[in-house]
Structures are given as structure tokens and as C-alpha cells.
Amino acid sequence: MKKLTERITPEDKALYRKIFRVAAPIALQSLIATSLSLIDNLLIGHVGETELAAVGLSTQIFFIFWMVLYGWTGGTITYMAQFFGKNDMANLRRVAGISVTVCFSVGVLFFVACAFFSGSVMRIFTDIPEVIELGEPLIKYGSAVFLAWSVTMPLTAALKSTQQTKIPMLISGVSLAVSTLLTLVLIYGFFGMPRLGVMGVCVGIVVSRCLELTLYLIVIFAKKNILAAPLREFFAWDKNLFRRVVKNAVPTTVNETMWGIGVALYNAAFGRIGVTEFAACQAGYTIMNLFVVACFSIGEAMLILVGERLGADDLGGAKRTASKILLIVTIVGLCAGGLLFATSRFIVRLFGFTPLGVHYTLLILTVYSAFLVVKAVNSSFITGALRSGGDTRFAMVTEICTVWLFGVPCAFFFSLYAHLPVYIVLLIVQFEEVIKFLILLRRYRSGKWVKDLVKDIGG
């Protein structure tokens, strides 16, 4: 232990402090968002497994939209982080303006589709009539979330790129408190409020997301954050900058969108096995996310910190930073997987499931705990290392091929034709992560992702 301590240089200690300062608020923000989903599932789980399945399946379209925005902002944050390393705030704001423009345009399309064709959207994910009946209104009346998210997510990315990660964390905390209180009151009709059941979840989420948007606008523009400037500065981008940002962001958008659709199709396959099986999958996935958020957040910190070094033209420092963060992710992933396995039996008891539902959920969590460290490292390769240097096309091809050529076919074949138990199907599908890991590890070691993208871009 003494020798290990002696190997840690003052430079290493400064880096670890910086990683913690950037990653910890991101992890807490992600934990807050996941906690919101868990709380909603716990509250609805006590109403009934059919209701939980309806909420889980109806939110798949929101999950896909979130992945579209996450992919786009993940591509734009590469440039924002590198411009921050270059101390070029003018171009950073222009990239943020490009991000808002594209995200809001996509948000309008999703809003129209779900507000006016909610039944058709719900039938994509399930053919169970009672689930469709409960889920359709959630999609229709929850569609306002698309418009709010389409502005808050680019603003969140801009704040993260300037390493102001505490602000999104605090705003998410307020959003969680409001959503939880409203959902609790409206599901069960406490304090004289109407008893809305599953619609209580919808109202709570819509109100909290609108509040979230309001808080972002106040913090950035009314409080004169370093991002604040006249609106015209955000939209004063030229064709060259737009083209370069789009070239980098389109692969990340396609990557995350296709991955998100793939995960939604996994759920569509599981949802056709049975209500209890899907409810177990929904609960298991939500619980697993509580343990994996810290790992994913470190990957986001890698994108920000390595991108900063690349923007400063410190390619060697970027490589060293990435390798140290990957070691941290591996250790955290192993610990998180063990903790998930050790605590799963206690957490599952919080749900009001039947004995069969509890049995399925425990087996599903065992599968997730075994593969959690691989998921964490893969996320850091894609979201952190490759994206920080603009190697987004390789990441896209790898993710799409492993999900769509292996994961999705396996999910449907073994669910609908082989009729295997849901936890066995999930186990088979998880080997997609192993294939992905082997491909990404080779790419990372090649060093082809280490690039300064903003060196020749002027103010």
C-alpha cells in the first residue's frame, strides 16, 4: 500500500480531485433522475403490475427521445469542451446555439406525433389491450415534456462543458422533490386532491420538467452565468462551424438513437412475454440504473476533462487522463456490481410484486450485476474517450452493429420463438456488451481517437 501511495504524484492527486469535482455532481444528478424513475415505479408498483407495465412501456418513446437528445448533445459537447480548453467562449456559445436549434426542431416532431397519434405510438411497444388503454393518455398528455427537454438538455451540456456540474445537480434535486410530491399526492389523492392513478405520474413529470426549464433560464441568463450573452451570439454561427459540429454530432445522435430504439425493442420483446415478466424487467432495469449511474457519470467526466486537454493541444495529457479515469471506472464498476447483487433482495421487497414477480426481478438483477463492470467500461470508451476526440463514427458503427446484429435478434428470437424465461433471454442479450468491449478496447489502444478538433477554428 505504501508503494502504491508513493506512485501517486502531486499531478495525479490534482487530477483525481478534478475528476471528483466534475464527476460527483454529474453522478448525483444522474442518481436523482434515476431515483425519480424508481420512486414512480415504487408508487405505481403498489397500485398493480399492469399499471407498472403501462407506465414502463408508455415511457419508452420518451426514452428514445431522450437518447436522441443525449446523442446530439454528446456530439456537440465535444466541441464545447475543447473550446473551453481553448478559452474560446464565443464559439462555445455558438455551438450551444446550434444544439438548441436542432434539439428543439426534433422536440416539435416528437410532440406532434405523441400529442395526436398516441395510440399508434403505444401499439409499437405492446399488444396487451389493458396496457395500451392505460398507457395512451400518458403519452398524449406527457408530450409537453419533449418541448421542455429540447431546451434544458443543450443547456445542461453547455454547463457541463464549462465544468459547472453542480448547477444541473441542484436543479435536478428541485425537480425530483416537486415531481415526487406531486406524483405521491395525485396517484393516491392525498390532501383532498383528485385520485389520478397512473396519470399522477404524468402530471408530476410534466410540471417538474417545466419548472426545470424555468430554473435553467433564470440561472444562466438572469444570474449572469459565464454562458450568458445576448441571444444573437448563440445563433451567430457560420456554415463552416455548423458543418463541423453536425459532422461530429450526427454519428453520436444515430448511435444513441439506434441504441435507445434497440433497448426499447428489448422491452417490446419482453413486454410480449407477459405483464409480470415485463414488470420485473422494468423494476430490474430501474434498480440497476441506481448502481451504474456513478460509472456512467465518470465517463461523462472523461469526455469533459479529456476534451479540455485536447482543446489545449495537450495530446499526451489527454491520453494519461483517459487511462487514469478508465482505471477508476473499472474499480467503481466492480464495486457497484457487487453491491447491486448484495442488496437486490432487500430493494425488490419495496415493490408490491407477487412472489413470481419478485423471483423474476431477483434473477434479472443477478444478470445485471454480473455484466455491470463491462457496461461501465464500454460507456467510458464511447461516451468518454472516443467522443472527446471526435471518433464518433467508429463508436456509432460499433454500437449499432452489436445491438442490432446481435442483441435485438436474440431478444425477439429467444422470447417469441424459443419461449425461454425472461431472465435467460436477458442473459443472452447481455453478451452484446462483451462483444462491444473487445472491439472498443482495440480501438482505444490504437490511439486513433486522440484529436484536437478546434485548433484551426477562429473566433
WOURKA-V781199 format. One record per pair of residues at least 24 apart in sequence whose C-alpha atoms are under 6 Angstrom apart, sorted by the first residue. I is the first residue (numbers start at 1). J is the second residue. D is the distance in whole Angstrom. If there is no record, write none. Layout:
i & j & d
I & J & D
I & J & D
This chain:
i & j & d
23 & 297 & 6
23 & 298 & 5
23 & 301 & 5
25 & 165 & 6
25 & 166 & 5
25 & 169 & 6
26 & 297 & 6
27 & 293 & 6
27 & 294 & 5
27 & 297 & 5
29 & 169 & 4
30 & 293 & 6
36 & 176 & 6
38 & 286 & 6
42 & 351 & 6
45 & 351 & 6
45 & 352 & 6
46 & 352 & 5
53 & 279 & 5
54 & 131 & 5
54 & 134 & 6
54 & 135 & 5
58 & 135 & 5
60 & 264 & 6
64 & 260 & 5
64 & 261 & 6
67 & 256 & 5
67 & 257 & 5
67 & 260 & 6
68 & 253 & 5
68 & 257 & 5
71 & 252 & 5
71 & 253 & 4
71 & 256 & 5
72 & 249 & 5
72 & 253 & 5
73 & 154 & 6
75 & 248 & 6
75 & 249 & 4
75 & 252 & 6
76 & 249 & 6
78 & 388 & 5
80 & 161 & 6
81 & 161 & 5
81 & 304 & 6
81 & 307 & 5
81 & 308 & 5
82 & 307 & 5
82 & 308 & 5
82 & 311 & 4
85 & 308 & 4
85 & 311 & 5
85 & 312 & 5
86 & 311 & 5
86 & 312 & 5
93 & 234 & 5
94 & 234 & 5
94 & 235 & 6
94 & 237 & 5
97 & 234 & 4
97 & 235 & 5
99 & 154 & 6
100 & 151 & 6
100 & 154 & 6
103 & 150 & 5
104 & 150 & 5
107 & 146 & 5
107 & 147 & 5
107 & 150 & 6
111 & 143 & 5
111 & 146 & 6
114 & 139 & 6
114 & 140 & 5
114 & 143 & 6
115 & 140 & 4
115 & 143 & 6
125 & 268 & 5
138 & 202 & 6
142 & 202 & 6
145 & 206 & 6
148 & 210 & 6
152 & 213 & 6
161 & 304 & 6
175 & 208 & 5
178 & 208 & 6
179 & 204 & 5
179 & 205 & 6
179 & 208 & 5
251 & 392 & 6
251 & 393 & 5
251 & 396 & 6
252 & 392 & 6
255 & 396 & 4
266 & 411 & 6
269 & 412 & 5
276 & 357 & 6
280 & 357 & 6
280 & 360 & 6
280 & 361 & 5
284 & 361 & 6
284 & 365 & 6
291 & 336 & 6
295 & 329 & 6
295 & 376 & 5
299 & 380 & 4
299 & 384 & 5
300 & 384 & 6
302 & 384 & 5
303 & 384 & 4
303 & 388 & 5
307 & 388 & 5
310 & 452 & 5
311 & 452 & 6
333 & 373 & 4
333 & 376 & 6
334 & 373 & 5
337 & 369 & 4
337 & 372 & 5
340 & 369 & 6
341 & 366 & 6
341 & 369 & 6
364 & 423 & 5
367 & 427 & 6
378 & 437 & 6
386 & 449 & 5
389 & 449 & 5
389 & 450 & 5
389 & 451 & 5
391 & 449 & 5
402 & 432 & 6
407 & 432 & 6
